[in-house]
Amino acid sequence: MNEERMLKPALIGGVLLGILSSLPLINLFNCVCCAWVVGGGILAAYLYVKDSAVPVTLGRGVLLGLFTGVIGAIVNGLFWIPLFLIGRGLSQVRQALEQMPNVPPEALDRLRALSERGGIGVFFFAILFVFILVIYSIMAMLGGAIGVAIFEKRKPAAGPPDIQGYQPPQSPPPPPPEAT
């Protein structure tokens, strides 16, 4: 089995979880143990198990979940870019920084200068994206493992395949005892 067969289920699960995680109000369902992310991993595992000719292992489910989480984070990030560029995110970040009581005035001046040039927005978005990428990957891996455990009912073949006429290697005879 190769990873190319994982692409279609991972794309479907990842795009769905990325869109649902981006929509206002609907994205709040992620507050329940990253429900959309785990659900995307489970969906991808279901689609993969359904189309697989051989039993799917738990490791394959985890790898599929990783692919799904990365795709979902990218889709989520692509949905956030327009919202972030509108300025909604930047103004909230700047307001929150100005409300912090223990921030030295020099640091606030630097942060204001960065936000006026747009640098804080890009920095904040990059940090947020890395955080989401890690969380989505971990939680979708969990979803992929859960999905394989739920949907894979076939048992893997035990041991290596039987090869007709195979003889295990013989060990060499022991050396003769030394004459004294």
Backbone bond lengths (Angstrom), bond angles and torsions (degrees), N, CA, C in turn:
res aa  C-N    CA-C-N  psi(-1)  N-CA   C-N-CA  omega(-1)  CA-C   N-CA-C  phi
1 M - - - 1.437 - - 1.518 109.44 -
2 N 1.303 117.12 139.74 1.450 119.17 -179.42 1.526 110.72 -117.57
3 E 1.321 114.88 167.26 1.452 120.83 -176.61 1.525 112.64 -73.06
4 E 1.331 118.07 -17.13 1.460 120.27 -179.67 1.522 111.32 -64.35
5 R 1.331 117.99 -31.83 1.462 121.37 178.44 1.523 111.01 -70.95
6 M 1.330 116.88 -18.03 1.463 120.80 178.81 1.524 112.00 -81.14
7 L 1.315 117.36 -16.57 1.458 120.49 -172.50 1.525 112.71 -63.57
8 K 1.325 117.66 -46.46 1.465 119.70 -177.29 1.529 111.77 -62.90
9 P 1.349 119.31 -51.41 1.476 118.07 177.34 1.533 112.78 -60.93
10 A 1.341 116.77 -38.04 1.462 119.85 179.89 1.526 110.99 -66.53
11 L 1.317 117.00 -38.38 1.468 120.22 177.55 1.523 111.15 -65.04
12 I 1.324 116.62 -45.25 1.465 119.67 -179.27 1.526 110.16 -63.15
13 G 1.329 117.29 -50.88 1.466 120.69 179.52 1.516 112.43 -63.68
14 G 1.340 117.31 -41.69 1.462 121.23 -178.06 1.516 113.31 -68.48
15 V 1.321 116.99 -42.37 1.469 119.84 179.01 1.526 109.69 -66.16
16 L 1.319 116.67 -42.37 1.461 119.70 179.50 1.529 111.02 -63.17
17 L 1.324 117.49 -46.89 1.466 118.87 -179.77 1.520 111.23 -67.63
18 G 1.329 118.20 -34.71 1.460 120.43 178.19 1.516 112.79 -66.13
19 I 1.334 116.41 -41.16 1.471 120.20 179.43 1.526 110.34 -69.08
20 L 1.328 116.92 -48.49 1.467 119.94 -178.59 1.523 111.85 -64.16
21 S 1.327 117.08 -30.41 1.464 120.77 178.41 1.518 112.27 -77.60
22 S 1.324 117.43 -12.23 1.457 121.36 -178.36 1.520 113.28 -99.09
23 L 1.307 117.71 -24.30 1.459 120.86 -175.03 1.524 111.18 -72.45
24 P 1.333 116.53 132.11 1.470 119.27 178.72 1.530 110.95 -58.97
25 L 1.289 116.82 145.48 1.463 127.96 -177.45 1.525 112.45 69.18
26 I 1.314 118.73 -45.86 1.462 121.13 177.88 1.522 109.56 -67.10
27 N 1.335 116.82 -32.71 1.463 120.13 -179.50 1.529 112.25 -67.25
28 L 1.309 118.49 -15.26 1.461 121.01 178.82 1.524 111.76 -66.51
29 F 1.320 117.41 -20.14 1.465 120.60 177.24 1.528 110.27 -64.36
30 N 1.320 117.99 -21.31 1.469 121.32 175.64 1.524 111.72 -67.77
31 C 1.329 117.69 -17.59 1.459 120.17 177.34 1.524 111.28 -66.72
32 V 1.321 117.52 -18.40 1.466 121.99 178.00 1.526 107.18 -92.30
33 C 1.319 116.13 81.46 1.472 122.92 176.90 1.524 112.68 52.85
34 C 1.311 117.80 43.23 1.473 122.64 178.94 1.532 110.94 52.44
35 A 1.311 116.61 50.85 1.465 122.13 -171.55 1.526 113.03 -58.00
36 W 1.334 118.02 -42.94 1.471 119.10 179.89 1.520 110.70 -66.40
37 V 1.311 117.14 -36.16 1.464 120.88 -177.64 1.529 110.33 -70.48
38 V 1.312 116.59 -47.79 1.472 120.18 177.47 1.526 109.25 -62.92
39 G 1.329 116.65 -41.50 1.466 120.82 178.32 1.517 112.69 -61.79
40 G 1.324 117.39 -37.70 1.468 120.53 176.07 1.516 111.65 -63.75
41 G 1.334 117.19 -39.73 1.461 120.88 176.56 1.522 111.81 -65.84
42 I 1.326 116.53 -39.96 1.464 120.74 178.19 1.521 110.33 -65.61
43 L 1.341 117.07 -43.12 1.468 120.65 178.30 1.525 111.24 -61.10
44 A 1.325 116.67 -45.08 1.466 120.16 178.88 1.529 110.55 -61.26
45 A 1.326 117.23 -42.08 1.471 120.53 178.85 1.528 110.50 -63.75
46 Y 1.325 117.44 -41.58 1.464 120.78 178.24 1.526 110.72 -59.58
47 L 1.334 116.17 -47.59 1.473 119.87 -178.80 1.529 111.04 -64.56
48 Y 1.315 117.06 -37.92 1.463 120.93 -179.35 1.525 111.51 -69.80
49 V 1.329 116.87 -44.54 1.469 120.99 179.49 1.525 110.01 -63.54
50 K 1.328 116.63 -40.48 1.462 121.12 -177.82 1.521 111.86 -62.25
51 D 1.325 117.66 -35.91 1.464 121.52 -177.19 1.523 114.02 -95.57
52 S 1.323 118.31 -3.34 1.455 121.39 -176.75 1.530 110.71 -83.72
53 A 1.333 115.68 135.22 1.468 120.77 178.84 1.526 111.64 -81.28
54 V 1.313 116.64 -22.06 1.467 121.08 -179.49 1.525 109.12 -117.67
55 P 1.325 118.12 160.21 1.464 120.12 178.35 1.534 111.54 -58.81
56 V 1.313 115.74 140.06 1.461 121.92 -179.56 1.525 108.09 -94.57
57 T 1.321 115.18 130.41 1.466 120.18 -179.88 1.521 110.52 -84.31
58 L 1.310 115.24 163.90 1.457 121.09 178.23 1.535 110.92 -62.58
59 G 1.324 116.42 -37.22 1.468 120.76 177.97 1.516 112.13 -61.50
60 R 1.331 116.59 -39.41 1.471 120.68 176.15 1.523 110.25 -64.11
61 G 1.315 116.85 -37.97 1.464 120.30 178.47 1.518 111.70 -65.14
62 V 1.319 116.99 -39.43 1.463 121.20 178.40 1.526 109.99 -66.81
63 L 1.335 117.27 -43.55 1.463 120.64 178.13 1.528 111.04 -63.26
64 L 1.314 116.58 -41.52 1.463 121.18 176.59 1.520 110.36 -61.58
65 G 1.326 117.24 -40.89 1.457 120.81 177.05 1.516 112.43 -63.35
66 L 1.326 116.57 -37.40 1.470 120.09 176.98 1.526 110.46 -61.46
67 F 1.336 116.40 -48.33 1.467 119.97 177.95 1.530 110.77 -59.23
68 T 1.325 116.24 -42.95 1.463 121.38 -178.94 1.523 110.76 -63.27
69 G 1.320 117.67 -44.10 1.459 121.16 179.85 1.519 113.04 -63.97
70 V 1.325 116.67 -40.75 1.469 120.07 178.60 1.534 110.29 -64.71
71 I 1.326 116.39 -44.87 1.466 120.02 178.72 1.522 110.18 -63.21
72 G 1.335 117.00 -42.78 1.465 120.52 178.86 1.514 112.66 -62.35
73 A 1.322 117.72 -39.79 1.465 120.74 178.70 1.528 110.69 -65.90
74 I 1.323 116.80 -39.48 1.471 120.10 178.95 1.527 110.10 -65.46
75 V 1.330 117.26 -44.88 1.466 120.65 178.75 1.525 110.04 -62.32
76 N 1.327 116.82 -44.41 1.458 120.71 177.99 1.526 110.43 -59.30
77 G 1.334 116.73 -44.50 1.464 120.70 178.56 1.522 112.24 -61.90
78 L 1.325 116.79 -38.81 1.467 120.15 178.76 1.526 111.46 -65.98
79 F 1.322 117.24 -32.91 1.460 119.97 176.34 1.515 111.57 -73.74
80 W 1.334 117.08 -30.51 1.454 120.60 -178.54 1.524 113.29 -76.45
81 I 1.305 117.53 -26.83 1.474 120.01 -176.46 1.526 112.12 -55.79
82 P 1.332 120.12 -51.59 1.470 118.09 179.40 1.525 112.93 -61.56
83 L 1.321 117.23 -40.17 1.458 119.47 178.77 1.520 110.96 -63.80
84 F 1.316 115.03 -39.47 1.455 119.64 -178.64 1.526 111.07 -70.05
85 L 1.314 117.19 -39.18 1.457 120.43 -179.38 1.521 112.21 -69.61
86 I 1.297 117.30 -26.38 1.458 120.00 176.74 1.521 110.22 -61.50
87 G 1.297 116.25 -26.22 1.452 120.01 176.12 1.508 114.00 111.80
88 R 1.303 116.06 -3.53 1.458 119.86 -179.32 1.523 111.01 -59.53
89 G 1.312 116.56 -47.79 1.459 120.63 -178.61 1.511 112.63 -69.31
90 L 1.328 117.19 -40.65 1.459 121.02 -176.62 1.518 112.22 -65.43
91 S 1.316 117.38 -43.14 1.460 118.85 -178.69 1.524 111.03 -67.76
92 Q 1.333 118.12 -35.87 1.458 120.61 178.43 1.520 111.17 -67.62
93 V 1.309 117.06 -39.71 1.467 120.42 179.28 1.528 110.00 -65.12
94 R 1.318 117.00 -45.48 1.460 120.12 -179.13 1.524 110.71 -63.37
95 Q 1.336 117.73 -41.23 1.465 120.75 178.46 1.525 110.54 -64.21
96 A 1.300 117.36 -41.94 1.465 120.58 -179.64 1.529 110.76 -64.61
97 L 1.317 117.10 -39.61 1.464 120.13 179.68 1.523 111.13 -66.66
98 E 1.312 117.32 -36.26 1.466 120.20 -179.97 1.524 111.77 -72.62
99 Q 1.311 117.93 -21.54 1.461 122.11 -179.83 1.528 112.89 -85.12
100 M 1.316 117.08 -11.95 1.463 120.00 -177.74 1.521 109.34 -70.88
101 P 1.353 117.41 126.71 1.468 119.78 -173.76 1.527 114.62 -75.86
102 N 1.299 119.52 -29.21 1.467 121.23 -172.10 1.520 113.93 -99.04
103 V 1.312 118.05 13.24 1.457 120.00 -179.05 1.531 108.66 -84.48
104 P 1.338 117.51 125.57 1.471 119.88 178.86 1.533 111.10 -62.08
105 P 1.325 117.31 148.69 1.476 120.41 -178.86 1.528 112.89 -58.94
106 E 1.355 117.46 -34.12 1.469 119.78 179.27 1.528 110.42 -64.38
107 A 1.330 116.01 -40.03 1.460 119.58 179.56 1.526 110.85 -66.75
108 L 1.330 116.87 -40.33 1.471 120.11 177.29 1.522 111.14 -62.81
109 D 1.343 117.04 -39.49 1.461 120.11 178.05 1.524 110.83 -62.52
110 R 1.313 116.68 -42.37 1.468 120.34 178.46 1.532 111.26 -65.77
111 L 1.337 116.61 -41.23 1.461 120.11 178.66 1.528 111.47 -65.26
112 R 1.327 117.20 -39.03 1.478 119.99 176.29 1.529 110.61 -63.82
113 A 1.325 116.19 -40.93 1.466 119.48 178.92 1.529 110.27 -64.32
114 L 1.305 116.34 -42.39 1.470 119.54 177.79 1.523 111.39 -63.40
115 S 1.324 116.80 -43.02 1.461 119.29 -177.37 1.525 111.12 -68.49
116 E 1.324 117.67 -32.09 1.466 119.73 177.71 1.526 111.02 -68.78
117 R 1.328 116.93 -31.28 1.468 120.66 177.03 1.516 111.93 -86.02
118 G 1.312 118.71 -10.06 1.459 121.90 -179.65 1.517 113.46 92.44
119 G 1.321 118.99 -0.72 1.453 121.86 -176.32 1.514 113.93 -68.99
120 I 1.326 117.51 -35.95 1.456 119.33 -178.14 1.526 110.60 -67.66
121 G 1.315 117.07 -33.12 1.463 120.79 179.72 1.515 111.39 -64.37
122 V 1.313 116.11 -44.57 1.461 120.58 179.83 1.529 109.69 -67.52
123 F 1.316 116.64 -42.65 1.459 121.03 179.38 1.526 110.49 -62.26
124 F 1.324 117.13 -47.35 1.457 121.77 179.87 1.525 110.81 -62.22
125 F 1.316 116.63 -42.45 1.462 120.82 -179.92 1.535 110.13 -64.18
126 A 1.326 117.78 -41.83 1.465 121.34 -179.26 1.528 110.89 -64.74
127 I 1.326 117.83 -43.82 1.459 121.49 178.81 1.525 110.05 -64.15
128 L 1.314 116.67 -43.65 1.462 121.15 179.40 1.530 110.92 -63.78
129 F 1.325 117.21 -40.33 1.457 120.51 -179.60 1.528 111.27 -65.09
130 V 1.325 117.50 -42.23 1.470 120.42 178.82 1.532 110.09 -63.40
131 F 1.315 116.52 -42.05 1.459 120.80 178.32 1.536 110.38 -61.62
132 I 1.314 116.96 -46.83 1.468 121.08 -179.99 1.529 110.37 -64.91
133 L 1.310 117.92 -39.37 1.464 121.43 178.89 1.532 110.92 -59.29
134 V 1.314 117.08 -44.21 1.463 120.97 -179.54 1.534 110.51 -67.63
135 I 1.319 117.12 -47.85 1.468 120.83 -178.13 1.524 110.85 -64.33
136 Y 1.320 117.50 -46.11 1.468 120.50 -179.75 1.529 110.89 -63.21
137 S 1.316 117.47 -39.47 1.467 120.04 179.82 1.528 110.82 -63.48
138 I 1.315 116.62 -46.54 1.465 120.31 -178.72 1.529 110.90 -64.86
139 M 1.320 116.79 -47.02 1.465 119.40 -175.95 1.534 111.75 -71.34
140 A 1.320 118.39 -34.50 1.466 120.04 177.14 1.530 110.38 -71.34
141 M 1.338 118.21 -31.59 1.468 120.47 173.71 1.529 109.58 -62.33
142 L 1.311 116.35 -41.14 1.464 120.86 175.51 1.531 109.76 -61.29
143 G 1.332 116.58 -43.98 1.465 120.29 178.20 1.518 112.52 -63.18
144 G 1.328 117.44 -39.89 1.461 120.33 177.49 1.513 111.96 -63.32
145 A 1.327 116.64 -40.52 1.476 120.33 177.97 1.526 110.53 -66.74
146 I 1.316 117.25 -42.43 1.469 120.80 178.22 1.521 110.05 -63.25
147 G 1.341 116.63 -42.62 1.455 120.58 -179.84 1.520 112.77 -61.77
148 V 1.317 117.21 -43.05 1.468 119.98 177.97 1.529 109.97 -65.55
149 A 1.327 117.08 -41.01 1.469 120.28 179.68 1.530 111.44 -63.54
150 I 1.327 116.64 -33.76 1.469 120.07 -178.80 1.526 111.67 -80.64
151 F 1.326 117.20 -46.85 1.462 120.69 -167.91 1.528 115.19 -94.84
152 E 1.325 118.94 -20.06 1.465 120.21 -178.15 1.519 109.13 -87.23
153 K 1.327 116.25 107.31 1.465 121.94 -178.71 1.525 112.01 -101.60
154 R 1.326 117.80 -13.17 1.469 120.88 -179.66 1.521 109.59 -79.61
155 K 1.289 115.74 148.82 1.466 121.40 178.68 1.523 108.94 -99.00
156 P 1.350 117.51 136.86 1.468 119.23 176.93 1.523 110.55 -67.95
157 A 1.319 115.90 152.99 1.466 121.20 178.04 1.523 108.63 -64.80
158 A 1.332 115.52 140.20 1.463 120.17 -178.93 1.518 110.31 -85.54
159 G 1.296 116.81 125.71 1.465 121.85 174.63 1.520 112.87 77.93
160 P 1.334 115.28 177.44 1.468 119.91 -179.94 1.529 109.96 -72.95
161 P 1.324 117.45 158.03 1.463 119.51 179.54 1.525 110.98 -62.81
162 D 1.339 115.72 146.71 1.457 121.67 -178.77 1.525 108.98 -76.77
163 I 1.317 116.73 124.39 1.468 121.69 179.59 1.522 107.14 -107.05
164 Q 1.336 114.92 121.78 1.462 120.01 -176.79 1.529 110.48 -66.62
165 G 1.305 115.55 132.85 1.455 120.68 176.29 1.519 113.97 82.18
166 Y 1.320 118.98 5.94 1.458 121.34 -178.59 1.518 109.71 -75.15
167 Q 1.312 115.55 130.84 1.460 122.23 176.34 1.526 107.84 -116.27
168 P 1.317 117.45 126.86 1.461 117.78 177.94 1.522 109.91 -65.17
169 P 1.311 117.24 149.48 1.468 119.46 -178.65 1.532 110.78 -62.54
170 Q 1.327 114.34 141.02 1.456 120.44 179.14 1.526 108.82 -89.17
171 S 1.291 115.15 141.82 1.453 117.72 176.83 1.535 107.54 -80.23
172 P 1.320 117.42 148.26 1.459 119.76 -179.44 1.525 110.17 -66.58
173 P 1.337 117.52 151.11 1.471 118.93 179.78 1.520 109.73 -65.66
174 P 1.301 116.21 152.10 1.476 119.11 179.94 1.530 109.35 -67.64
175 P 1.307 117.45 152.31 1.477 120.16 179.80 1.528 110.04 -67.71
176 P 1.340 117.62 149.51 1.474 120.05 179.89 1.528 110.24 -65.42
177 P 1.310 117.01 150.42 1.483 118.77 179.10 1.524 110.17 -66.84
178 E 1.275 114.97 148.41 1.475 120.11 -178.65 1.527 109.79 -74.27
179 A 1.352 115.99 138.22 1.463 121.29 178.05 1.528 108.57 -84.81
180 T 1.310 115.98 138.28 1.462 119.89 178.37 1.491 112.97 -114.35
